[in-house]
Amino acid sequence: MSHTAQITSHRKPRRPSASAMALRAGVAGGVLSTIAVAGSAGTANAEPVTETIEMPVLSPTAGLALAVEESVQSQQQIAFEQDAQAREDSAADRAAKTAKKAKAEAVRLAEAEKKAEEKREREEAAAARAAEQERAARAAERTDLSTARTASAPSSGVTGGTTGGSQSQAPSTSAPASGSVATVINFLKAQLGDAYVMGATGPNSWDCSSLVQAAFRQVGVDLPRISQEQSTAGTPVALSNLQVGDILYWGNAGSAYHTGVYIGGGQYLDAANPAKGVVIQDLSGYPATGAVRVL
């Protein structure tokens, strides 16, 4: 027999150990469970009996797909949350701008209302002052009227060597000694632009009755000082039959509160009020109540 001839081995085949089998199952990634059943009751030449139960192995590709899917879902969730936050921020920004605009509009309206109220207060104060001045002017005229009546009260005396007493009363007006209507009108126009000052008698400021009195004094007519008496100082004239130089009055005859002089053409000249001073005005804008003629 050749020395290279194979000699049958009587050694028992090696059984795989439990640790080796567990290692192989661990590498596959599954749950490892190896049950080895060995029976060695026979002769030394008997073959070992080994049984291995293989556990399912997870595929690496499936694990990667699951991870990718979870990543995609996570990114989608993040994107959704960012979009929601952006929408919320945008809505808050619009709300803030709207609130700011509304506040600015409210402030503007409040300022406009305040200015309007201040203007109304100024106008009311000016009207109150004008009314007070008018009341004061009327009171002064009533005082002058009372004084004039006291001064013109009748007195007794002896005249012409007679034994009886006679009473005389100074007339409220006298016939013009000289001059003309033109003189009166020229004087009045020379005062245009002068100021209206209650109780003033010239030469650069007047009230209504003092200007009329001064104008007729230029032609020798001595008119009463106040408008109440001036309204009854001459012959009553219808407003439809006015002549240049007629005295116009406003209010009732004997209690008139304003006077002026007719200058023709539907116009009159007067010391109107503190705001206007001495001016020419249209009767259509402020119709007179009546008129008297002294020339």
C-alpha positions as semicolon CSV with decimal commas, in nm:
position;residue;x (nm);y (nm);z (nm)
1;M;0,000;0,000;0,000
2;S;0,134;0,332;-0,090
3;H;0,218;0,570;0,186
4;T;-0,002;0,827;0,019
5;A;-0,307;0,609;0,030
6;Q;-0,592;0,755;0,232
7;I;-0,645;0,587;0,563
8;T;-0,991;0,592;0,695
9;S;-1,006;0,812;1,010
10;H;-1,174;0,680;1,313
11;R;-1,200;1,028;1,479
12;K;-1,545;1,164;1,557
13;P;-1,653;1,466;1,356
14;R;-1,643;1,794;1,557
15;R;-1,977;1,927;1,664
16;P;-2,027;2,300;1,625
17;S;-2,029;2,471;1,963
18;A;-2,327;2,665;2,097
19;S;-2,121;2,989;2,101
20;A;-2,035;2,959;1,734
21;M;-2,396;2,907;1,643
22;A;-2,501;3,205;1,855
23;L;-2,236;3,422;1,682
24;R;-2,372;3,333;1,337
25;A;-2,727;3,414;1,445
26;G;-2,616;3,746;1,595
27;V;-2,448;3,857;1,271
28;A;-2,774;3,796;1,082
29;G;-2,949;4,043;1,316
30;G;-3,234;3,810;1,416
31;V;-3,341;3,661;1,740
32;L;-3,109;3,370;1,808
33;S;-3,228;3,037;1,935
34;T;-3,029;2,727;1,877
35;I;-3,133;2,396;2,005
36;A;-2,877;2,121;1,975
37;V;-2,985;1,765;2,028
38;A;-2,707;1,521;2,041
39;G;-2,728;1,159;2,113
40;S;-2,422;0,956;2,174
41;A;-2,545;0,626;2,308
42;G;-2,400;0,406;2,035
43;T;-2,061;0,291;1,942
44;A;-1,759;0,506;1,887
45;N;-1,818;0,495;1,512
46;A;-2,172;0,630;1,532
47;E;-2,233;0,968;1,356
48;P;-2,351;1,257;1,575
49;V;-2,701;1,384;1,528
50;T;-2,725;1,769;1,513
51;E;-3,037;1,984;1,450
52;T;-3,021;2,365;1,389
53;I;-3,324;2,590;1,370
54;E;-3,244;2,899;1,165
55;M;-3,422;3,227;1,279
56;P;-3,541;3,482;1,028
57;V;-3,288;3,746;0,937
58;L;-3,381;4,111;0,889
59;S;-3,280;4,257;0,558
60;P;-3,051;4,565;0,577
61;T;-3,244;4,719;0,284
62;A;-3,572;4,712;0,480
63;G;-3,411;4,888;0,777
64;L;-3,275;5,164;0,552
65;A;-3,614;5,217;0,388
66;L;-3,776;5,250;0,731
67;A;-3,518;5,505;0,840
68;V;-3,567;5,706;0,519
69;E;-3,943;5,703;0,565
70;E;-3,910;5,822;0,922
71;S;-3,674;6,099;0,810
72;V;-3,913;6,214;0,540
73;Q;-4,202;6,219;0,786
74;S;-3,990;6,418;1,031
75;Q;-3,894;6,673;0,766
76;Q;-4,257;6,704;0,656
77;Q;-4,361;6,766;1,016
78;I;-4,091;7,033;1,055
79;A;-4,196;7,198;0,728
80;F;-4,560;7,196;0,839
81;E;-4,472;7,353;1,172
82;Q;-4,254;7,619;1,004
83;D;-4,534;7,703;0,758
84;A;-4,786;7,731;1,042
85;Q;-4,548;7,957;1,236
86;A;-4,492;8,173;0,927
87;R;-4,867;8,209;0,877
88;E;-4,912;8,298;1,242
89;D;-4,633;8,558;1,226
90;S;-4,781;8,706;0,908
91;A;-5,126;8,731;1,064
92;A;-4,981;8,893;1,376
93;D;-4,789;9,143;1,163
94;R;-5,103;9,236;0,966
95;A;-5,300;9,272;1,288
96;A;-5,031;9,498;1,434
97;K;-5,028;9,718;1,122
98;T;-5,408;9,739;1,123
99;A;-5,409;9,834;1,491
100;K;-5,141;10,097;1,433
101;K;-5,336;10,248;1,144
102;A;-5,658;10,249;1,347
103;K;-5,482;10,421;1,636
104;A;-5,336;10,687;1,406
105;E;-5,679;10,751;1,256
106;A;-5,832;10,778;1,603
107;V;-5,565;11,029;1,707
108;R;-5,625;11,233;1,389
109;L;-6,000;11,242;1,446
110;A;-5,950;11,338;1,810
111;E;-5,721;11,626;1,711
112;A;-5,965;11,746;1,443
113;E;-6,252;11,734;1,691
114;K;-6,045;11,923;1,948
115;K;-5,959;12,194;1,694
116;A;-6,325;12,224;1,591
117;E;-6,428;12,253;1,954
118;E;-6,166;12,521;2,019
119;K;-6,289;12,712;1,712
120;R;-6,649;12,692;1,834
121;E;-6,541;12,816;2,176
122;R;-6,355;13,110;2,021
123;E;-6,655;13,200;1,807
124;E;-6,891;13,174;2,102
125;A;-6,658;13,389;2,313
126;A;-6,639;13,651;2,037
127;A;-7,017;13,651;2,001
128;A;-7,054;13,687;2,377
129;R;-6,814;13,982;2,382
130;A;-6,999;14,148;2,094
131;A;-7,332;14,096;2,270
132;E;-7,190;14,236;2,591
133;Q;-7,059;14,540;2,407
134;E;-7,397;14,590;2,244
135;R;-7,574;14,565;2,581
136;A;-7,324;14,811;2,730
137;A;-7,380;15,048;2,439
138;R;-7,756;15,035;2,487
139;A;-7,717;15,090;2,860
140;A;-7,495;15,392;2,792
141;E;-7,749;15,529;2,545
142;R;-8,030;15,483;2,796
143;T;-7,819;15,663;3,055
144;D;-7,756;15,948;2,810
145;L;-8,125;15,959;2,727
146;S;-8,215;15,990;3,095
147;T;-7,959;16,266;3,139
148;A;-8,084;16,450;2,832
149;R;-8,443;16,434;2,950
150;T;-8,344;16,569;3,290
151;A;-8,151;16,853;3,132
152;S;-8,441;16,945;2,902
153;A;-8,705;16,952;3,178
154;P;-8,919;17,275;3,167
155;S;-8,827;17,563;3,397
156;S;-9,024;17,876;3,501
157;G;-8,910;18,237;3,459
158;V;-9,014;18,601;3,381
159;T;-8,985;18,721;3,021
160;G;-9,042;19,045;2,836
161;G;-9,119;19,242;3,154
162;T;-9,453;19,066;3,198
163;T;-9,583;18,983;3,540
164;G;-9,678;18,624;3,454
165;G;-9,442;18,332;3,424
166;S;-9,398;18,140;3,105
167;Q;-9,249;17,797;3,045
168;S;-9,014;17,714;2,757
169;Q;-8,857;17,388;2,646
170;A;-8,548;17,360;2,427
171;P;-8,626;17,180;2,104
172;S;-8,457;16,847;2,043
173;T;-8,355;16,964;1,696
174;S;-8,322;17,295;1,521
175;A;-8,362;17,389;1,159
176;P;-8,035;17,403;0,970
177;A;-7,886;17,750;0,970
178;S;-7,658;17,682;0,681
179;G;-7,497;17,412;0,478
180;S;-7,648;17,133;0,271
181;V;-7,697;16,758;0,248
182;A;-7,376;16,736;0,043
183;T;-7,182;16,875;0,339
184;V;-7,325;16,603;0,564
185;I;-7,241;16,325;0,316
186;N;-6,890;16,458;0,253
187;F;-6,820;16,464;0,626
188;L;-6,946;16,109;0,667
189;K;-6,734;15,976;0,380
190;A;-6,429;16,148;0,525
191;Q;-6,466;15,923;0,831
192;L;-6,467;15,594;0,637
193;G;-6,228;15,348;0,796
194;D;-6,246;15,507;1,142
195;A;-6,288;15,270;1,435
196;Y;-6,610;15,188;1,616
197;V;-6,569;15,247;1,987
198;M;-6,869;15,251;2,215
199;G;-6,919;15,600;2,363
200;A;-6,653;15,760;2,140
201;T;-6,732;16,096;1,977
202;G;-6,442;16,139;1,730
203;P;-6,235;16,251;1,567
204;N;-6,098;15,907;1,472
205;S;-6,340;15,675;1,651
206;W;-6,720;15,681;1,681
207;D;-7,026;15,492;1,779
208;C;-7,335;15,497;1,554
209;S;-7,521;15,793;1,706
210;S;-7,215;16,012;1,770
211;L;-7,118;15,990;1,401
212;V;-7,470;16,091;1,289
213;Q;-7,476;16,376;1,541
214;A;-7,133;16,506;1,429
215;A;-7,230;16,490;1,059
216;F;-7,543;16,703;1,098
217;R;-7,365;16,941;1,329
218;Q;-7,160;17,041;1,021
219;V;-7,474;17,209;0,880
220;G;-7,603;17,350;1,207
221;V;-7,846;17,071;1,301
222;D;-7,813;16,980;1,668
223;L;-7,928;16,621;1,697
224;P;-7,966;16,426;2,023
225;R;-7,669;16,215;2,123
226;I;-7,836;15,874;2,140
227;S;-8,004;15,661;1,875
228;Q;-8,337;15,636;2,060
229;E;-8,394;16,012;2,034
230;Q;-8,242;16,043;1,687
231;S;-8,511;15,802;1,560
232;T;-8,778;16,064;1,645
233;A;-8,576;16,381;1,580
234;G;-8,732;16,473;1,246
235;T;-9,021;16,400;1,012
236;P;-9,095;16,028;0,964
237;V;-9,024;15,913;0,608
238;A;-9,138;15,593;0,435
239;L;-8,853;15,364;0,336
240;S;-8,992;15,365;-0,017
241;N;-8,948;15,743;-0,035
242;L;-8,595;15,789;0,098
243;Q;-8,376;16,085;0,003
244;V;-8,003;16,137;0,046
245;G;-7,938;16,266;0,398
246;D;-8,232;16,089;0,566
247;I;-8,151;15,933;0,902
248;L;-8,215;15,556;0,913
249;Y;-8,282;15,369;1,233
250;W;-8,311;15,006;1,340
251;G;-8,560;14,909;1,608
252;N;-8,877;15,088;1,707
253;A;-8,904;15,467;1,685
254;G;-8,812;15,607;2,024
255;S;-8,627;15,291;2,125
256;A;-8,400;15,236;1,825
257;Y;-8,067;15,066;1,892
258;H;-7,878;15,180;1,580
259;T;-7,872;15,473;1,336
260;G;-7,705;15,561;1,007
261;V;-7,744;15,802;0,714
262;Y;-7,885;15,720;0,368
263;I;-7,638;15,819;0,092
264;G;-7,842;15,708;-0,213
265;G;-7,833;15,412;-0,444
266;G;-7,976;15,178;-0,182
267;Q;-7,676;15,235;0,046
268;Y;-7,615;15,391;0,383
269;L;-7,309;15,494;0,586
270;D;-7,275;15,412;0,953
271;A;-7,039;15,326;1,236
272;A;-7,138;14,960;1,220
273;N;-6,964;14,768;1,497
274;P;-6,615;14,702;1,642
275;A;-6,538;14,453;1,365
276;K;-6,628;14,679;1,071
277;G;-6,584;15,036;1,197
278;V;-6,721;15,316;0,975
279;V;-6,836;15,163;0,644
280;I;-7,084;15,192;0,355
281;Q;-7,338;14,908;0,340
282;D;-7,637;14,797;0,133
283;L;-7,985;14,827;0,277
284;S;-8,070;14,495;0,114
285;G;-7,825;14,322;0,346
286;Y;-7,950;14,490;0,663
287;P;-8,288;14,662;0,601
288;A;-8,368;14,957;0,827
289;T;-8,684;14,972;1,037
290;G;-8,764;15,335;0,963
291;A;-8,631;15,679;0,869
292;V;-8,664;16,047;0,961
293;R;-8,576;16,363;0,766
294;V;-8,416;16,669;0,925
295;L;-8,296;16,855;0,613
